[in-house]
């Protein structure tokens, strides 16, 4: 395996600080509208909360956190996780390193079990958690992890979307976006979704689907508010169509 200077601690620090500085510029130069307009009046009594986002939209999520709200985010151990953690730190958000995955072996490899326990402890200490609802390579399909976290912690889930009118949309598996300066920004937050600790499998699945639907709704609304269309809106159907085609006998 070749050495990459981008994986060094010094490079990760520099890249993370650069990203944080850029995001501050984008936030300062965009006209921001919240929906609901009084969302923090509703959120304060519920804290701490589990904030759900779609993968690929995570770059802009720090815009949604007010300075008075303690928060931490689940950040991958690999890839761009290092400098993302630095950027979050610079923006006042803590990080827990680990990733969602399917299968016990994958969960161990990606630090999922330890990260899950760490998130439960942070929530118990009054720190809100921010994490993607979908797992890698399963874009726009909510996984069971965020529902399990809500069950274990007893905290509500709220879907969040942060969208700017001027942005770069990447042709990645998750249709990632990053905002540009001097535009308009919409921050839309969904209604709280709760689940009992003793919920059965049917209730857990219904909650997962509710989180998925809420994320779809807040993203559609946020893009509408800035006069755009969500480039990832059809990803779930595309993935399902490819799966069906692959399973169809020749």
NUROGU-344014 format. One line per 10 residues: number of its first residue (from 0); their letters; for each residue z, x, y of N, C-alpha, C, CB. Coordinates in steps of 0.2 Angstrom, whole numbers, plus 5000, padded with zeros to 4 digits. Last residue first. Glycine has a CB too. Layout:
! residues N
NUM> a> Z/X/Y/Z/X/Y/Z/X/Y/Z/X/Y ~ ...
! end
This chain:
! residues 250
249> xxxxxxxxxx> 4918/4840/4926/4911/4841/4928/4907/4837/4923/4909/4849/4927 ~ 4932/4831/4930/4929/4834/4925/4921/4835/4927/4929/4831/4919 ~ 4942/4833/4945/4937/4829/4942/4933/4833/4937/4932/4826/4947 ~ 4950/4842/4951/4953/4839/4945/4948/4835/4942/4959/4835/4947 ~ 4943/4845/4963/4944/4851/4958/4946/4848/4951/4949/4855/4961 ~ 4943/4833/4969/4936/4836/4967/4938/4841/4962/4932/4839/4973 ~ 4956/4832/4972/4953/4827/4968/4947/4829/4965/4952/4820/4972 ~ 4958/4843/4981/4961/4843/4975/4958/4838/4970/4969/4840/4976 ~ 4949/4839/4992/4948/4845/4988/4951/4845/4981/4949/4851/4992 ~ 4956/4827/4996/4949/4827/4993/4947/4833/4989/4944/4826/4999
239> xxxxxxxxxx> 4968/4833/5000/4968/4828/4995/4961/4828/4992/4971/4822/4997 ~ 4963/4841/5011/4966/4844/5006/4967/4840/4999/4974/4846/5007 ~ 4959/4830/5019/4954/4836/5017/4957/4839/5011/4952/4841/5023 ~ 4970/4824/5022/4965/4820/5019/4960/4825/5016/4961/4815/5023 ~ 4977/4834/5030/4980/4831/5023/4975/4827/5019/4986/4826/5025 ~ 4969/4836/5041/4970/4841/5036/4972/4838/5029/4975/4846/5038 ~ 4966/4828/5052/4963/4826/5046/4964/4831/5040/4956/4826/5046 ~ 4973/4834/5063/4974/4827/5061/4972/4825/5054/4972/4823/5066 ~ 4972/4846/5069/4974/4846/5062/4975/4839/5059/4981/4850/5061 ~ 4968/4844/5082/4963/4847/5077/4965/4847/5070/4962/4854/5079
229> xxxxxxxxxx> 4971/4830/5091/4974/4835/5086/4969/4838/5081/4980/4832/5083 ~ 4963/4829/5106/4964/4827/5099/4967/4832/5095/4957/4824/5097 ~ 4968/4826/5124/4965/4829/5118/4966/4826/5111/4967/4836/5118 ~ 4976/4822/5135/4968/4821/5135/4965/4825/5129/4966/4822/5141 ~ 4989/4823/5134/4986/4828/5138/4978/4828/5138/4988/4835/5135 ~ 4992/4811/5127/4995/4812/5134/4992/4818/5138/5002/4814/5133 ~ 4986/4814/5115/4984/4809/5119/4986/4810/5126/4986/4802/5116 ~ 4995/4824/5110/4988/4826/5111/4985/4820/5116/4984/4826/5105 ~ 5006/4816/5108/5006/4822/5113/4999/4824/5115/5010/4828/5110 ~ 5002/4806/5099/5004/4804/5105/5004/4810/5110/5011/4801/5105
219> xxxxxxxxxx> 5000/4814/5088/4994/4810/5090/4996/4808/5097/4993/4804/5086 ~ 5013/4820/5086/5007/4824/5088/5001/4820/5091/5005/4828/5081 ~ 5020/4808/5083/5022/4812/5089/5016/4817/5091/5028/4816/5088 ~ 5014/4804/5071/5014/4800/5077/5015/4804/5083/5019/4794/5076 ~ 5016/4815/5062/5009/4813/5063/5009/4809/5070/5006/4808/5058 ~ 5030/4814/5061/5026/4820/5064/5019/4818/5066/5027/4826/5059 ~ 5032/4801/5056/5034/4803/5062/5031/4809/5065/5042/4804/5062 ~ 5026/4804/5043/5023/4799/5047/5025/4800/5055/5025/4792/5045 ~ 5035/4813/5038/5028/4815/5038/5024/4810/5043/5025/4814/5031 ~ 5047/4806/5038/5046/4812/5042/5039/4814/5043/5050/4818/5038
209> xxxxxxxxxx> 5043/4796/5029/5045/4794/5035/5045/4800/5040/5052/4791/5036 ~ 5042/4804/5017/5036/4800/5020/5037/4798/5027/5034/4794/5016 ~ 5055/4807/5015/5050/4812/5016/5044/4809/5019/5048/4816/5009 ~ 5061/4795/5013/5062/4798/5019/5057/4804/5020/5069/4801/5018 ~ 5055/4791/5001/5054/4787/5007/5055/4791/5013/5058/4780/5006 ~ 5061/4801/4993/5054/4801/4994/5052/4797/5000/5050/4799/4988 ~ 5074/4797/4994/5072/4804/4996/5065/4804/4998/5074/4809/4991 ~ 5074/4785/4988/5075/4785/4995/5073/4792/4998/5083/4784/4996 ~ 5071/4789/4975/5066/4785/4978/5067/4785/4986/5067/4778/4976 ~ 5082/4797/4971/5075/4800/4972/5070/4796/4976/5072/4802/4965
199> xxxxxxxxxx> 5096/4792/4981/5092/4793/4975/5085/4796/4977/5092/4786/4971 ~ 5109/4799/4992/5102/4795/4991/5099/4797/4985/5098/4797/4997 ~ 5121/4804/4995/5120/4802/4988/5114/4798/4987/5126/4797/4986 ~ 5120/4807/5009/5121/4812/5004/5120/4810/4997/5128/4815/5005 ~ 5107/4797/5017/5114/4798/5014/5114/4804/5010/5116/4791/5011 ~ 5097/4801/5031/5098/4800/5024/5105/4801/5022/5092/4804/5020 ~ 5088/4797/5046/5094/4799/5043/5093/4797/5035/5100/4795/5046 ~ 5079/4801/5060/5078/4799/5053/5084/4801/5049/5071/4802/5050 ~ 5077/4796/5077/5080/4800/5072/5079/4797/5065/5088/4800/5074 ~ 5060/4796/5084/5066/4793/5083/5070/4797/5077/5065/4785/5081
189> xxxxxxxxxx> 5052/4811/5091/5052/4805/5087/5059/4802/5087/5049/4806/5080 ~ 5046/4817/5106/5051/4818/5101/5051/4811/5098/5058/4820/5104 ~ 5034/4827/5115/5036/4821/5112/5040/4821/5106/5029/4817/5110 ~ 5028/4835/5129/5033/4836/5123/5036/4829/5121/5039/4840/5126 ~ 5014/4841/5136/5017/4835/5133/5022/4837/5128/5012/4829/5131 ~ 5007/4849/5150/5011/4850/5143/5014/4843/5142/5016/4856/5143 ~ 4993/4855/5159/4998/4850/5158/5001/4851/5151/4995/4843/5159 ~ 4991/4871/5166/4988/4865/5163/4994/4860/5163/4985/4866/5156 ~ 4993/4886/5167/4990/4882/5172/4987/4875/5169/4985/4886/5176 ~ 4991/4895/5151/4994/4894/5158/4990/4889/5162/4995/4900/5162
179> xxxxxxxxxx> 4989/4888/5135/4987/4893/5140/4990/4891/5147/4979/4893/5141 ~ 4997/4888/5118/4995/4885/5125/4993/4891/5130/5001/4882/5128 ~ 4990/4888/5102/4994/4892/5107/4992/4890/5114/4994/4900/5106 ~ 4989/4882/5085/4987/4882/5093/4992/4886/5097/4987/4874/5095 ~ 4982/4881/5069/4987/4884/5074/4985/4883/5081/4990/4891/5072 ~ 4978/4875/5057/4975/4874/5063/4980/4875/5069/4973/4866/5064 ~ 4982/4880/5045/4986/4875/5048/4984/4873/5055/4993/4878/5048 ~ 4972/4889/5041/4973/4884/5037/4978/4879/5039/4977/4887/5030 ~ 4963/4891/5057/4967/4894/5052/4969/4888/5047/4974/4897/5055 ~ 4955/4892/5069/4952/4889/5063/4956/4892/5057/4945/4890/5062
169> xxxxxxxxxx> 4966/4888/5083/4963/4893/5079/4960/4889/5072/4968/4898/5077 ~ 4964/4884/5100/4965/4881/5093/4962/4886/5088/4962/4874/5093 ~ 4972/4887/5115/4967/4890/5110/4969/4887/5103/4968/4898/5110 ~ 4973/4876/5129/4975/4880/5124/4970/4883/5120/4979/4875/5119 ~ 4977/4864/5141/4973/4871/5140/4976/4875/5135/4973/4875/5147 ~ 4987/4855/5138/4980/4853/5139/4975/4859/5139/4979/4849/5146 ~ 4999/4857/5125/4996/4859/5131/4989/4857/5132/4997/4866/5133 ~ 5012/4850/5116/5005/4851/5116/5003/4853/5124/5001/4845/5113 ~ 5024/4848/5104/5023/4851/5110/5016/4853/5111/5028/4858/5111 ~ 5033/4837/5094/5027/4840/5096/5027/4842/5103/5021/4834/5095
159> xxxxxxxxxx> 5046/4833/5082/5044/4836/5089/5037/4838/5089/5049/4841/5091 ~ 5056/4822/5073/5050/4826/5074/5049/4827/5081/5044/4821/5071 ~ 5073/4824/5068/5069/4821/5073/5062/4826/5073/5072/4822/5080 ~ 5086/4820/5057/5079/4823/5058/5076/4820/5064/5075/4824/5051 ~ 5104/4821/5057/5097/4817/5057/5092/4822/5059/5098/4812/5063 ~ 5115/4828/5044/5112/4828/5051/5105/4824/5051/5111/4835/5054 ~ 5121/4831/5032/5122/4824/5035/5120/4823/5042/5130/4823/5035 ~ 5118/4842/5025/5122/4843/5031/5124/4836/5034/5117/4846/5036 ~ 5111/4837/5013/5117/4842/5013/5121/4842/5019/5114/4849/5011 ~ 5101/4829/5019/5106/4826/5014/5112/4831/5014/5103/4826/5007
149> xxxxxxxxxx> 5094/4838/5027/5097/4832/5030/5103/4829/5026/5092/4827/5032 ~ 5089/4847/5017/5094/4849/5022/5098/4844/5025/5090/4853/5027 ~ 5081/4838/5010/5087/4841/5006/5092/4843/5011/5085/4846/5001 ~ 5071/4836/5020/5075/4830/5018/5082/4833/5014/5071/4826/5013 ~ 5066/4849/5020/5069/4846/5026/5073/4840/5025/5064/4845/5031 ~ 5061/4850/5007/5066/4854/5009/5070/4852/5015/5063/4861/5011 ~ 5050/4843/5002/5056/4840/5001/5062/4844/5004/5058/4839/4994 ~ 5036/4843/5015/5039/4845/5008/5046/4842/5008/5040/4853/5008 ~ 5023/4834/5022/5030/4836/5022/5033/4838/5015/5034/4830/5025 ~ 5008/4841/5025/5011/4837/5020/5019/4839/5020/5008/4839/5013
139> xxxxxxxxxx> 5002/4849/5034/5003/4842/5036/5005/4838/5030/4996/4839/5039 ~ 4997/4861/5022/4997/4859/5029/4998/4851/5030/4991/4862/5033 ~ 5001/4871/5012/5001/4863/5011/5002/4860/5018/5007/4861/5007 ~ 5002/4884/5016/4996/4882/5012/4996/4874/5010/4995/4886/5006 ~ 5020/4883/5017/5014/4887/5018/5008/4884/5013/5015/4894/5017 ~ 5026/4866/5019/5027/4873/5017/5020/4876/5017/5030/4873/5010 ~ 5031/4856/5033/5027/4857/5028/5028/4865/5026/5019/4856/5030 ~ 5041/4856/5043/5042/4851/5038/5037/4853/5032/5041/4844/5040 ~ 5048/4870/5050/5042/4867/5049/5044/4862/5043/5037/4872/5047 ~ 5063/4869/5061/5059/4871/5055/5053/4867/5054/5064/4872/5049
129> xxxxxxxxxx> 5078/4871/5069/5071/4870/5070/5067/4873/5064/5069/4872/5077 ~ 5095/4865/5070/5090/4869/5067/5083/4866/5068/5091/4868/5059 ~ 5109/4866/5081/5103/4863/5079/5098/4867/5075/5100/4859/5085 ~ 5125/4870/5078/5119/4873/5080/5113/4869/5077/5118/4881/5078 ~ 5138/4867/5073/5135/4864/5079/5129/4866/5082/5141/4864/5084 ~ 5142/4871/5061/5145/4875/5067/5142/4872/5073/5143/4882/5067 ~ 5134/4865/5053/5141/4863/5052/5145/4866/5058/5144/4865/5046 ~ 5122/4871/5055/5123/4864/5057/5130/4862/5057/5119/4860/5052 ~ 5125/4884/5049/5124/4883/5056/5124/4876/5059/5117/4886/5058 ~ 5127/4880/5036/5132/4882/5039/5131/4882/5047/5134/4890/5037
119> xxxxxxxxxx> 5113/4876/5033/5119/4871/5032/5125/4873/5036/5121/4870/5025 ~ 5107/4888/5034/5105/4882/5039/5111/4877/5039/5099/4879/5037 ~ 5112/4895/5024/5114/4898/5031/5112/4892/5036/5109/4904/5032 ~ 5107/4888/5013/5114/4888/5014/5116/4890/5021/5118/4893/5009 ~ 5094/4891/5015/5096/4885/5015/5103/4884/5016/5094/4881/5008 ~ 5093/4905/5014/5092/4902/5020/5094/4895/5021/5084/4903/5021 ~ 5096/4906/5000/5101/4909/5005/5100/4906/5012/5100/4917/5005 ~ 5084/4900/4995/5091/4897/4993/5096/4900/4998/5093/4900/4986 ~ 5073/4907/5000/5074/4900/5002/5081/4898/5001/5070/4896/4998 ~ 5068/4920/4998/5075/4919/5002/5076/4912/5003/5075/4923/5008
109> xxxxxxxxxx> 5057/4922/4991/5056/4921/4999/5063/4920/5002/5051/4915/5000 ~ 5061/4923/4978/5057/4928/4981/5057/4928/4989/5050/4928/4978 ~ 5068/4910/4976/5072/4917/4976/5068/4922/4980/5073/4919/4969 ~ 5056/4902/4977/5062/4901/4981/5066/4907/4982/5066/4895/4979 ~ 5049/4907/4966/5046/4908/4973/5052/4907/4978/5041/4903/4974 ~ 5057/4903/4955/5056/4910/4956/5053/4911/4963/5051/4912/4951 ~ 5057/4888/4957/5063/4892/4958/5062/4900/4959/5068/4891/4952 ~ 5045/4880/4966/5047/4883/4960/5053/4888/4962/5041/4887/4958 ~ 5038/4882/4982/5038/4878/4976/5040/4882/4970/5032/4874/4975 ~ 5046/4886/4998/5042/4887/4993/5043/4882/4987/5043/4894/4990
99> xxxxxxxxxx> 5051/4891/5015/5050/4886/5010/5045/4888/5004/5048/4879/5013 ~ 5059/4907/5018/5053/4903/5018/5054/4897/5013/5047/4907/5017 ~ 5069/4917/5030/5067/4914/5023/5061/4909/5024/5074/4910/5021 ~ 5081/4920/5042/5075/4923/5038/5074/4920/5031/5075/4931/5038 ~ 5085/4912/5056/5087/4913/5049/5081/4915/5045/5090/4906/5046 ~ 5088/4915/5073/5083/4914/5068/5087/4915/5061/5078/4919/5068 ~ 5091/4907/5089/5093/4911/5084/5088/4911/5078/5100/4910/5081 ~ 5084/4907/5106/5085/4904/5099/5086/4909/5094/5078/4900/5098 ~ 5081/4913/5118/5088/4910/5117/5089/4906/5110/5089/4906/5123 ~ 5070/4920/5119/5070/4914/5122/5076/4910/5120/5064/4910/5119
89> xxxxxxxxxx> 5073/4932/5112/5072/4932/5119/5072/4926/5122/5065/4936/5120 ~ 5073/4926/5099/5079/4929/5102/5078/4929/5109/5080/4935/5098 ~ 5059/4923/5097/5064/4917/5098/5071/4920/5101/5065/4914/5091 ~ 5054/4936/5097/5052/4931/5102/5057/4926/5103/5045/4928/5101 ~ 5060/4940/5085/5061/4944/5091/5060/4939/5097/5057/4950/5092 ~ 5054/4932/5076/5061/4931/5077/5063/4935/5083/5064/4935/5071 ~ 5040/4936/5078/5042/4929/5079/5050/4928/5080/5040/4924/5074 ~ 5041/4948/5072/5040/4948/5080/5041/4941/5082/5033/4950/5082 ~ 5043/4944/5058/5047/4949/5062/5047/4948/5070/5045/4956/5060 ~ 5033/4935/5054/5040/4933/5055/5044/4938/5059/5043/4932/5048
79> xxxxxxxxxx> 5020/4938/5051/5022/4938/5058/5029/4936/5059/5017/4934/5062 ~ 5024/4943/5035/5019/4942/5040/5021/4943/5047/5016/4935/5039 ~ 5041/4937/5029/5034/4941/5029/5030/4940/5035/5031/4940/5022 ~ 5051/4928/5030/5052/4935/5029/5046/4940/5030/5056/4936/5023 ~ 5049/4915/5043/5047/4919/5037/5049/4926/5037/5040/4918/5036 ~ 5063/4907/5050/5057/4911/5051/5056/4915/5044/5059/4916/5057 ~ 5071/4893/5056/5069/4896/5050/5063/4900/5051/5068/4891/5044 ~ 5081/4894/5071/5074/4892/5068/5074/4896/5061/5068/4893/5072 ~ 5093/4886/5081/5091/4892/5077/5085/4889/5073/5096/4895/5072 ~ 5102/4882/5096/5097/4881/5091/5096/4887/5087/5091/4878/5094
69> xxxxxxxxxx> 5112/4874/5108/5112/4880/5104/5107/4878/5098/5119/4881/5101 ~ 5107/4868/5124/5107/4866/5117/5107/4872/5112/5101/4862/5115 ~ 5105/4871/5137/5112/4870/5135/5112/4868/5127/5114/4864/5139 ~ 5092/4873/5139/5096/4879/5139/5103/4878/5136/5097/4882/5146 ~ 5082/4863/5128/5085/4864/5135/5090/4870/5134/5089/4858/5137 ~ 5067/4865/5119/5074/4866/5119/5077/4867/5126/5076/4872/5115 ~ 5053/4864/5120/5057/4858/5119/5065/4859/5119/5055/4855/5112 ~ 5048/4877/5120/5048/4873/5126/5052/4867/5126/5041/4871/5127 ~ 5048/4881/5106/5053/4883/5111/5054/4880/5117/5053/4891/5112 ~ 5035/4877/5101/5041/4873/5100/5047/4875/5105/5043/4873/5093
59> xxxxxxxxxx> 5024/4884/5101/5025/4881/5107/5032/4877/5107/5020/4876/5109 ~ 5023/4889/5088/5023/4894/5093/5025/4890/5100/5016/4897/5095 ~ 5021/4879/5078/5028/4882/5080/5028/4886/5086/5030/4885/5074 ~ 5010/4873/5074/5012/4871/5080/5019/4874/5083/5013/4863/5080 ~ 5010/4879/5062/5004/4880/5066/5006/4878/5073/4998/4877/5063 ~ 5018/4866/5054/5016/4873/5053/5010/4874/5058/5015/4875/5046 ~ 5026/4853/5063/5021/4855/5058/5019/4862/5059/5014/4851/5060 ~ 5044/4851/5064/5037/4852/5067/5032/4854/5061/5038/4858/5072 ~ 5060/4844/5066/5054/4845/5062/5048/4846/5066/5053/4839/5057 ~ 5077/4848/5069/5070/4847/5072/5064/4849/5068/5069/4850/5079
49> xxxxxxxxxx> 5092/4841/5066/5086/4845/5063/5080/4843/5066/5086/4844/5055 ~ 5105/4842/5078/5100/4839/5075/5095/4844/5071/5096/4835/5080 ~ 5123/4841/5081/5117/4845/5080/5112/4841/5076/5118/4852/5077 ~ 5119/4828/5092/5119/4835/5090/5125/4837/5085/5120/4839/5097 ~ 5120/4815/5096/5118/4816/5089/5119/4823/5087/5111/4814/5088 ~ 5122/4814/5110/5127/4812/5106/5126/4813/5098/5128/4804/5107 ~ 5109/4821/5115/5116/4824/5115/5121/4821/5111/5118/4823/5123 ~ 5098/4812/5113/5099/4817/5108/5106/4820/5109/5094/4823/5109 ~ 5098/4804/5124/5098/4801/5117/5100/4806/5112/5091/4798/5115 ~ 5096/4812/5134/5102/4808/5135/5103/4805/5128/5100/4802/5140
39> xxxxxxxxxx> 5084/4818/5131/5090/4822/5130/5096/4818/5130/5090/4828/5135 ~ 5074/4808/5134/5076/4810/5127/5082/4814/5126/5070/4815/5125 ~ 5069/4801/5145/5076/4802/5145/5079/4805/5138/5080/4796/5147 ~ 5056/4799/5142/5058/4803/5148/5065/4805/5148/5056/4800/5154 ~ 5052/4801/5124/5054/4798/5130/5056/4802/5136/5060/4793/5128 ~ 5042/4813/5132/5042/4806/5130/5047/4806/5124/5035/4804/5128 ~ 5040/4823/5147/5043/4822/5141/5042/4814/5139/5051/4823/5141 ~ 5028/4834/5154/5031/4827/5154/5034/4826/5147/5025/4822/5155 ~ 5025/4848/5164/5028/4846/5158/5030/4838/5159/5034/4850/5156 ~ 5013/4858/5170/5016/4852/5172/5019/4849/5165/5012/4848/5176
29> xxxxxxxxxx> 5014/4876/5168/5012/4870/5165/5016/4864/5168/5011/4869/5158 ~ 5020/4888/5172/5013/4886/5175/5010/4879/5172/5008/4891/5174 ~ 5031/4890/5164/5032/4890/5171/5026/4887/5174/5033/4897/5174 ~ 5025/4891/5151/5030/4886/5153/5030/4885/5160/5037/4887/5150 ~ 5018/4903/5152/5014/4896/5150/5019/4890/5152/5013/4896/5143 ~ 5028/4912/5154/5023/4911/5159/5019/4904/5158/5017/4917/5159 ~ 5035/4911/5142/5038/4909/5148/5033/4908/5154/5043/4915/5151 ~ 5025/4916/5134/5027/4909/5133/5031/4907/5139/5031/4908/5127 ~ 5025/4929/5137/5019/4925/5138/5021/4918/5138/5014/4927/5133 ~ 5037/4934/5134/5035/4934/5141/5029/4929/5142/5034/4941/5143
19> xxxxxxxxxx> 5036/4932/5120/5041/4928/5124/5039/4928/5131/5048/4931/5123 ~ 5026/4941/5117/5025/4934/5116/5030/4930/5120/5026/4933/5108 ~ 5033/4953/5121/5027/4951/5124/5025/4944/5123/5021/4956/5121 ~ 5044/4953/5112/5045/4953/5119/5039/4951/5123/5048/4959/5121 ~ 5036/4955/5100/5040/4949/5101/5042/4948/5108/5047/4950/5097 ~ 5030/4967/5101/5026/4961/5101/5030/4955/5102/5023/4961/5094 ~ 5042/4976/5102/5037/4975/5108/5033/4969/5107/5032/4981/5107 ~ 5047/4973/5089/5051/4972/5095/5046/4971/5101/5056/4978/5097 ~ 5037/4978/5081/5039/4971/5081/5043/4969/5087/5044/4969/5074 ~ 5037/4991/5084/5031/4987/5086/5033/4980/5086/5025/4988/5081
9> xxxxxxxxxx> 5050/4995/5080/5048/4996/5087/5042/4991/5089/5046/5003/5088 ~ 5049/4992/5066/5054/4989/5070/5052/4989/5078/5061/4991/5069 ~ 5032/4991/5059/5038/4995/5061/5042/4991/5066/5036/5001/5065 ~ 5020/4984/5057/5026/4982/5053/5032/4986/5055/5025/4983/5046 ~ 5011/4991/5064/5013/4984/5067/5019/4981/5063/5007/4979/5066 ~ 5007/5002/5057/5012/5003/5063/5015/4996/5065/5009/5007/5068 ~ 5007/5002/5040/5004/4998/5046/5010/4999/5052/5003/4991/5045 ~ 5002/5011/5026/5007/5010/5031/5003/5007/5037/5010/5017/5033 ~ 4995/5003/5011/4995/5007/5017/5000/5006/5022/4988/5007/5020 ~ 5000/5004/4994/5000/5000/5000/5000/5004/5006/5006/4995/5000
! end
